[in-house]
Amino acid sequence: MKHQIPSQGLQEEAIFERLEAYRSQDLDWRGGQAFAYIYDAGRRAEKIGKKASSMYLTENGLDPTSFPSLLRMENELLAISLAHLQGGESSAGTFTSGGTESIMLACKSAREWARANKPEIATPEMILPETAHAAFHKAAHYLGFKTVMVPVNKDTLRAVPEAMAAAVTDQTVLMVGSSPSYAHGVIDPIEALGAIAQERGLLFHVDACVGGWLLPYLKRAGAEVPAFDFSVAGVTSISMDLHKYAFTPKGASVVLYRDAALRHHQIFACDNWTGYTVVNMAVQSSKSGGPLAAAWAVVHAIGDEGYLQLASGVREATESLMAGIAGIEGLRVLGNPDFCMFAFESDGPSVFHIADEMKVRGWHVQPQHRFGDHKENIHLSIHPGNVTKVEPFLAALRESVEAARALQPSPVVAMIGDQLGSIDASDLGPEAVGNMMAMLGVKDGALPERLAPINEILNIMPPKLSEEILKTFFNDIFKPA
Ligand SMILES: *Cc1c(COP(=O)(O)O)cnc(C)c1O
């Protein structure tokens, strides 16, 4: 039977017992064994973030005249963020729900800017290094941009300025660089890209979602960090998440503009209906004050010295991890990472088996599928919670590589793999997808313990096909139950 609303409201204890029971299956991250999804600065930051979040959960960010405290917290966080990334007097920004929203808003501003200033552009284009985050593809999908993808340097994994310049057309509006890219943790040549953008009259967005907050601290802690912020000529906007390496609860990011005039294009206003006047800086209209208050609280709780210390810790742990992994036969760290995240590939056992073996041992790592010339690999994001876990992690990884060596590819994978060439994504019905999923061990929307066979298949599928299959799968798992 499907779940139903209780006829009588439940007792408070009963509700929380149920929620605790539900949560018992989730990723257990407090022990520092998760190397993705979680950015943990310890129990004090967690407690303060949660307290501020619940204090402001019910306040509504829709209307700054009714809740001036939310306007004040946002403006204070923007002042801190812009000072951090060397904005000037005319710079401005907006607090958003996450990196995706920050990126969508920067792209929306770019589209409106082009409509106002380059009316001859019919279909706006954005130029992306192939390492740019999926959020740009999502923004293009929502906003009607064409994406132009440019290969990166095979060894450094950084954007190639000459190739980016060659991709500019008379329809180009926006160029993008990452600082750093999520997949490999390398920083694109922001200065060279900024010069191209300036010369060609383009907007230039630096995606510093993951790195923007911590990079200045890593630099102060002794790392070599190239300029990536508003000190670089040509950079017109930057996205920077707080809910990653500022360690605030999720739902917190900022999009920043060199000039408030560009942000003007981001704002939506509607006085053209029967109800209250709507003026929205970002995508949401009614919105909880919780994430903003939590972000304000955690940034103030950790403070400048606190972030510097956390940065030193993750920097050392990252270097030890990279050295340890380079010392394991068959594994290779990709590129020359600039941040406390990186990826490694294997020329021996399958990385998907390695990830499964790590999971068996209680460690969460993130497999990344093959793309173009880029082989499948494993991504690690190192956060303060991982810092004391370097040695046990490496020991588990050595064991996992050995265990994975003994594992063979699934025969189902070979069978499906043979048929892939003849499958057309556009005529793949839910039934065909269901059959394929059943062969891979996905039953009633539940995934098997070991994900290697599924990853192996997704890994060899062309993106259009895996996207269709995953959409069909998600369409199925999100259902009344
Ligand atoms: C995480 C990330 C994003 C997307 O941010 P969300 O907060 O997940 O929406 C965009 N760009 C980069 C580089 C990221 O690491």
PDBQT file of the ligand as one rigid body, heavy atoms in Angstrom, charges set to zero:
ROOT
HETATM    1  C1  LIG A 501      29.527  22.039  -7.344  1.00  0.00    +0.000 C 
HETATM    2  C2  LIG A 501      29.886  22.842  -8.545  1.00  0.00    +0.000 A 
HETATM    3  C3  LIG A 501      28.900  23.489  -9.309  1.00  0.00    +0.000 A 
HETATM    4  C4  LIG A 501      27.414  23.305  -9.053  1.00  0.00    +0.000 C 
HETATM    5  O1  LIG A 501      27.067  23.667  -7.775  1.00  0.00    +0.000 OA
HETATM    6  P1  LIG A 501      25.809  23.078  -6.978  1.00  0.00    +0.000 P 
HETATM    7  O2  LIG A 501      25.959  23.787  -5.681  1.00  0.00    +0.000 OA
HETATM    8  O3  LIG A 501      25.954  21.612  -6.885  1.00  0.00    +0.000 OA
HETATM    9  O4  LIG A 501      24.578  23.508  -7.692  1.00  0.00    +0.000 OA
HETATM   10  C5  LIG A 501      29.334  24.248 -10.364  1.00  0.00    +0.000 A 
HETATM   11  N1  LIG A 501      30.634  24.371 -10.673  1.00  0.00    +0.000 NA
HETATM   12  C6  LIG A 501      31.605  23.739  -9.977  1.00  0.00    +0.000 A 
HETATM   13  C7  LIG A 501      33.036  23.903 -10.372  1.00  0.00    +0.000 C 
HETATM   14  C8  LIG A 501      31.255  22.952  -8.893  1.00  0.00    +0.000 A 
HETATM   15  O5  LIG A 501      32.206  22.287  -8.209  1.00  0.00    +0.000 OA
ENDROOT
TORSDOF 0
